[in-house]
Amino acid sequence: MPLKKTLKFPEGFLWGTSSSAYQLEGGNLNNWTEWEQANCQRFAEEAAVKNSNIPASLKDELKKPNNYICGRACDSYNRYEEDFDLAVKMNNNAVRLGVEWSRIEPEEGKWKVGEIEHYKKVLQAAKQRNLKTIVTLWHWPMPLWLEKSNKRGGWIDKNVASYFARYAGKLAGELGGLVDYWVPLNEPMCLIGFGYILGVHPPGRKKDLFGAIKVFNNFVKAHIAGYRAIHNILPDSKVGFSCIVDYFEPARKWNLLDPIVVIIARYVHHRRLLNKISGYLDFIGLNYYFHNKLSWLPPFKVNENKEINDMGWEVYPEGIYHVLKYLSKFKKPIIITENGIADDDDNQRSQFIINHLKYVHQAIREGVDVRGYMHWSLLDNFEWAWGYGPKFGLYSVDRKTFERKARPSASAYADICKNNRILID
Ligand code: FCB
């Protein structure tokens, strides 16, 4: 057997998994819960006629309205200790998880003490297992009182940034020492795209460009206000941001217009936002999944798709290297807060992780300050407008018993985390 090459990661590198409150906890009540009830039938009907490159087994799941109801999710609200035990079993030293705004402030300005206590217990359980905690405060759902304050959704509300800062400040006071890294917002640009342009996430607006611009400005304000609110209470805290950065390339480099489309796409997709908030970041959280080759002519996206995941997303490990190099210009530590693959039969996941880490390692060798890697995700969970179809978990979850079962990739990841290295050919 040919000898493998060892690529070591820096001492103290953070290894873990990533998740969000709504996708795992179960039993929530917020704008998503209502959205699912109102739209599950439509999603199922649309999926039945959609003709995309996804496996037949997944297509069948997508035709069922119930697939789109989050319900009890992975029941992690009750099973968080079991989940942390799985993380420990995989030799993780960190975990990214979320707290759910709608639980903590179900009515305007009224804190649910019991829920704050619950999250304290969750974080203490992580700490008892020596896991560093990366905590997201907003990962898409909104409390109903806020969502309904405006018929175009809560993020349009002129006071949303101050509501968010009040919530962030409250949590800084309550959860303080239990949080190592704060992520006020996760991927705001996705909410803008899915919720204001495509209409597949709440508030379900389509092509609402003015709405999108307003919401964008509110996100900038909310991030800055949240950053300040946390720092006012915890001056030494580390407050970052989880940014989706897809890697865009021109379909044809020699064509004059394709590169221009790429410049615009990068700007709109993440650069404008990062530029606006870059003075208020102690670290950058990178969420990287795929790459797209763009053309100025229809169909606009012309990927080679040599390898795709179960959702048709192109697998392109090299892209993470390029986006890390770009992010390094902000001169902040970077944590990869999401990277993962929908891969039900687990044929691709282990290699996916190694291939991406190979490029992360290359970026580190070239001086990019990457501090950790959080794989999305520990468990199969509720994948938003795709429901339970896509399987992102290192562990599968039985939808009836909630039993967690390791996929082979869980032991591959455990080996990487234990030895702080990857082995490549
Ligand atoms: C990211 C989201 C996360 C999950 C993964 C697959 O964009 O932040 O909640 O859905 O995609």
Residues whose N, C-alpha, C, O or C-beta is under 5 A from the ligand:
A	BS01	FCB	E187
